[in-house]
Amino acid sequence: MKFNWGIGIVIAFVGFIAFIMFFVVRMATDHRADHDLVTEEYYKAELGYQKEIDAEINAHNLENRLKIEKTSEGLLVTFPDGSEPTSSTGLVSLYRPSNKHLDFDLPISLSNSHLLIPDKQLLDGRWDIKITWEHQGKNFLHKESIMY
């Protein structure tokens, strides 16, 4: 049998298909590559996401929205007017993408419509802020990324 370019092409195709099939079988049977969902109870988590979306819509529909501004004392969070400050409960979560050890949460305890996060707790750089609060049985959520 004489080896010509037609036989070479067939051998190349068969070799390529064998190469691909080897990796497909290896990845499908390898136990180190789990193919599970990130969340075990996906549908319960999905209901939680819908609650977050509803809370964001509630916060967006407020007449006076929540404001976050940098001052010399720190980060000033101003809650919407027209509500009794002491009846609002919630949590302020500050997330530092570059260093998870700097992340922290503050419970919302208001005597007026302002909350001050002291300057000593915040380093310069990017912060992701997530503020969740409840007022008169209605949930609100505000997310924002700032450069401090």
C-alpha positions as CSV (number, residue, x, y, z in Angstrom):
1,M,0.0,0.0,0.0
2,K,1.3,3.4,-1.0
3,F,1.0,6.3,1.4
4,N,-0.4,9.4,-0.4
5,W,-2.0,12.7,0.6
6,G,-5.5,11.3,0.8
7,I,-4.5,8.7,3.4
8,G,-2.7,11.4,5.3
9,I,-5.8,13.6,5.5
10,V,-7.9,10.6,6.7
11,I,-5.3,9.8,9.4
12,A,-5.2,13.5,10.5
13,F,-9.0,13.6,10.8
14,V,-9.2,10.3,12.8
15,G,-6.3,11.5,15.0
16,F,-8.1,14.9,15.7
17,I,-11.4,13.2,16.4
18,A,-9.7,10.8,18.8
19,F,-7.9,13.7,20.5
20,I,-11.2,15.6,21.1
21,M,-13.1,12.5,22.2
22,F,-10.3,11.7,24.7
23,F,-10.8,15.1,26.4
24,V,-14.6,14.9,26.3
25,V,-14.6,11.6,28.0
26,R,-12.0,12.7,30.5
27,M,-13.9,15.8,31.5
28,A,-17.2,14.0,31.8
29,T,-15.8,11.3,34.1
30,D,-13.4,13.4,36.2
31,H,-14.6,13.9,39.7
32,R,-12.5,17.0,40.3
33,A,-14.7,18.9,37.8
34,D,-18.1,18.9,39.6
35,H,-21.0,20.0,37.5
36,D,-23.3,20.9,40.3
37,L,-25.2,24.1,40.6
38,V,-23.6,26.8,42.7
39,T,-26.6,26.8,45.0
40,E,-28.0,23.5,46.3
41,E,-31.6,24.8,46.5
42,Y,-31.7,26.8,43.3
43,Y,-35.4,27.5,43.3
44,K,-35.5,28.8,46.9
45,A,-32.6,31.1,46.0
46,E,-34.5,32.3,43.0
47,L,-37.4,33.4,45.2
48,G,-34.8,35.3,47.2
49,Y,-33.6,37.1,44.1
50,Q,-37.1,38.1,43.2
51,K,-37.4,39.6,46.7
52,E,-34.2,41.6,46.1
53,I,-35.6,42.8,42.8
54,D,-38.8,43.9,44.4
55,A,-36.9,45.7,47.2
56,E,-34.8,47.5,44.6
57,I,-37.9,48.6,42.7
58,N,-39.4,49.9,46.0
59,A,-36.3,51.9,46.7
60,H,-36.2,53.2,43.1
61,N,-39.9,54.3,43.3
62,L,-39.3,56.4,46.4
63,E,-40.0,60.1,46.0
64,N,-36.8,61.1,47.8
65,R,-34.1,58.4,47.2
66,L,-31.3,57.3,49.5
67,K,-28.1,59.4,49.0
68,I,-24.5,58.4,49.7
69,E,-21.9,61.1,49.9
70,K,-18.3,61.4,51.0
71,T,-17.6,64.0,53.8
72,S,-14.5,64.8,55.8
73,E,-15.8,62.7,58.7
74,G,-16.5,59.6,56.5
75,L,-19.3,58.3,54.3
76,L,-22.7,59.9,55.0
77,V,-25.8,57.8,54.1
78,T,-29.0,60.0,54.0
79,F,-32.2,58.0,54.1
80,P,-35.4,59.3,52.4
81,D,-37.4,62.0,54.1
82,G,-40.9,61.5,55.4
83,S,-40.3,58.5,57.5
84,E,-39.8,57.9,61.2
85,P,-36.1,57.1,61.5
86,T,-36.3,54.9,64.5
87,S,-38.8,52.6,62.8
88,S,-36.4,51.7,60.1
89,T,-34.3,48.6,60.5
90,G,-31.7,47.1,58.2
91,L,-28.1,46.5,57.3
92,V,-25.4,48.3,55.5
93,S,-22.9,45.9,53.8
94,L,-19.6,47.3,52.5
95,Y,-17.7,45.0,50.2
96,R,-14.1,45.6,49.1
97,P,-13.5,43.7,45.8
98,S,-9.7,43.8,46.2
99,N,-9.5,42.5,49.8
100,K,-12.2,40.4,51.4
101,H,-10.7,40.9,54.9
102,L,-11.8,44.6,54.7
103,D,-15.5,43.7,54.2
104,F,-17.9,44.6,57.0
105,D,-21.5,45.0,57.9
106,L,-23.2,47.7,60.0
107,P,-26.7,47.4,61.5
108,I,-28.9,50.4,60.8
109,S,-29.8,52.2,64.0
110,L,-31.0,55.7,63.3
111,S,-31.7,58.6,65.6
112,N,-32.2,60.9,62.6
113,S,-32.3,60.3,58.8
114,H,-28.5,60.1,58.5
115,L,-26.0,57.3,59.1
116,L,-22.3,58.1,59.2
117,I,-19.7,55.5,58.4
118,P,-16.5,56.7,60.1
119,D,-13.5,57.6,57.9
120,K,-11.2,55.3,59.9
121,Q,-13.1,52.2,58.7
122,L,-12.7,53.0,55.0
123,L,-9.6,52.8,52.9
124,D,-9.1,54.6,49.6
125,G,-10.4,52.6,46.7
126,R,-13.5,51.0,45.3
127,W,-16.3,49.9,47.7
128,D,-19.5,48.1,46.8
129,I,-22.3,49.2,49.1
130,K,-25.5,47.3,49.6
131,I,-28.1,48.8,51.9
132,T,-31.1,46.9,52.9
133,W,-33.8,48.3,55.2
134,E,-37.4,47.8,56.1
135,H,-39.8,50.5,56.9
136,Q,-43.5,50.0,57.7
137,G,-43.4,46.4,56.5
138,K,-41.9,47.3,53.1
139,N,-38.4,46.2,52.1
140,F,-36.0,48.4,50.3
141,L,-32.6,47.7,48.7
142,H,-30.0,50.1,47.4
143,K,-26.8,49.0,45.6
144,E,-24.0,51.3,44.6
145,S,-20.2,51.2,43.8
146,I,-18.2,54.2,45.0
147,M,-14.5,55.3,44.9
148,Y,-13.5,56.5,48.3
